[in-house]
Amino acid sequence: MADPDLWGHLRFGQALVENGSLHATDPFSLTAFGHIWINHEWLTELVFWVAYANFGDAGLLLGKLLIGLCIVFMLIKTCRDQPIIAAALVVSLAAFAAAPGFNVRPQVFSFFFYTVFIVVLREFFSGGKNLLFLLPISTVIWVQLHGGFLMGVVVLGLAAGWATLMQWVSGKKEFSLKSLWFWTLLTFAAPLVNPYGYKLLLFFSQTLSVPRAISEWEPLPLMDFSHWQAKLLMVMFFAAVCLKPEKIRKWEAVVVFFTIYASLKHVRHLPFFAITVAPWLVDRIGEAVAGFKKKHPETVMTLPTIGVIAAAFFAAGAVQCYKTVDLYKTTNLRIVVDQDFYPVHAVRYMKANNLTGGLILPFDWGEFAMWHLYPNMLVSIDGRFRTCYPEQVIQDHMLAFALPWQEWGRLAKYKGDVLLTPNTKFFQKLAALNKGWKIIHADSTAILFLRDNEHNQPVLARFRGPGFVKPDLTDIQFFP
C-alpha cells in the first residue's frame, strides 16, 4: 500500500536531479513558501527517484525486499554459533514483528544501518573481529538518509558506556577500551557531516520532543492483539531475564530494555526492538539447549524429530512466502493506491481542468496532490511536517480537519483558492454554511470546493457552462 509520503519523496528526488542541488527554502507549498527547509532525507529521495525513474514502482518494491533480506541475512549470520532452527524461528518472528513498519519509506535504511550497528557491536564484544570502523562510515551515510541515525548513536553510547562500566566493576579486560571509545567518539561526531552541519542536530533537538498527532508516534497499545509478534518477543525476553537475571549485566540486554521503552512510547520503534532482541534471544535459547545437553548427554534429538521441526518451520515459511508472492502476483509487482483513502478522483478532476492557485487540504493528502498538481497548485500542508512548516500551520491544519465543527475557523487566514476535504457531514454542509465556497466535485472519498474569488472567476464560468472537463474516473488501483 502506498505511504502518504512516497509521492513527496519522489517529487523531491526528481527536483534534486533536475536542479543539481538541494532547495534551501520550500518551493512547493502555499503556507511555507520560502520558509527554510531542512531536507534530512535527501539521499533517500535521490535513491527512490533513480529507482522509480528506471524501474517504476516495481523497483521500489524490489529494493525494499532486498533491504529486508539483507537484514535477515545479517541477523542469521550473527547467530551462526547457535542452533540454526532457533535462529531461523526467532529471526522469522522478529521479521513479522517489524513488518508493519517496513514500507517503501526512508525508515528501511534506518533498519538496515541499525542492524549493521548491532552486528558490529556483537562481533566486537564477543571477541570476534573489530569492525567498529564501520560505524562512523555508516553514520555519515545514514544521516543523509533518515533521522533514525539518532537511534544508532544512542544505542552505541548505551552499549559502550554500560560495557565499560561492567569491565571496570569486574576488573577483567574483555575488550580494548581505547579502540571502543575512539570509534565511538568518531561515530558521535559523524552526524555533523551533512548539508546543514550542526543545524540539523539543533533541528532534531528542538522538534523530536514536540508531540505529533500521527498514529505511528502513538504509544504501543498493550491490551489488544495488535503487534502480537512484537509483544510475544517482549514476553520471551522478560521470561529469559527472569530465568537468567545475570544476563542483565550484558550490554545487549540494556539496549533491548531501551528499545522496549522506545517502542512502548512510540509504536514506530518496534522494528528496532525486533532487530535488537532477536539475536539476544537466539543466544539464550542456544545456552539453554547446550545446558540441557550437558545435563542429559543421553538425550539426542532424533532425525524424525528434527524432520518434524524443520517441516513445521518450512510450512510456516512457505505459507508466508506464498502470501507475499501471491500479493505481488495479484498486483503485478505494483504499489497499490487505496482510493478509499486518497482523493484520486478529485485530484484527476483538478488536473483535467487545469486548476491553479493554493490548495487547502488535510495533512495525509498533501504529497499525493503535490505529485500530480505541482507547479499549478501549491499545497497548504504535507508530510514534511516541521522540516519546513511553521508550528502554527501544522497545528491549524491538524485541529481544523480533526475537529472541523469546532476548529474550522483556524484555516480562514490561509487564502487558498481550492479546498479539498474528506466527504463527511460537516463538509457536505460547508457550502451552505459558507457562501464563499462552491462545490464542483464530490465522490465517496472527497469533496472539492472552489473559492468564489476573482482568481477563480474564469474557472467558475467554465463550470457553469459547457467548458468544464469531466475526466474518466475509472478506478485506478496502482501507483502513482
Buried (B, 14 or more C-beta within 10 A) or exposed (E): EBBBBBBBBBBBBBBBEEEEEBBEEBBBBBBBEEBBBBBBBBBBBBBBBBBBEEBBBBBBBBBBBEBBEBBBEBBBEBBEEBBEBBBBBBBBBBBBBBBBBBBBBBBBBBBBBBBBBBBBBBBBBBEEEBBBBBBBEBBBBBBBBBBBBBBBBBBBBBBBBBBBEBBEEEEEEEBEBEEBBBBBEBBBEBBBEBBBEEEBBEBBEEBEEEEBEBEEEEEBEEEEEEBEBBBEBBEBBEEBBEEEEEBEBBBBBBBBBBBBEBBBEBBBBBBBBBBBBBBBBBBBBBBBBEEEEEEEEEEEEEEEEEEEBEEEBEEEEEEBEEEEEEEBEEBEBBBBBEBEBBBBBBBBBBBBBEBBBBBBBBBBBBBBBBBBBBEEBBBBBBBBBBBBBEEEBBBBBBBBBEEBEEBBEBBEEBEBBBBBBBBEEBBEEBBEEBEEBBBBBBBEBBBBBBBEEEBBEEBBEBBEEEEBEEEEBEEEEEBB
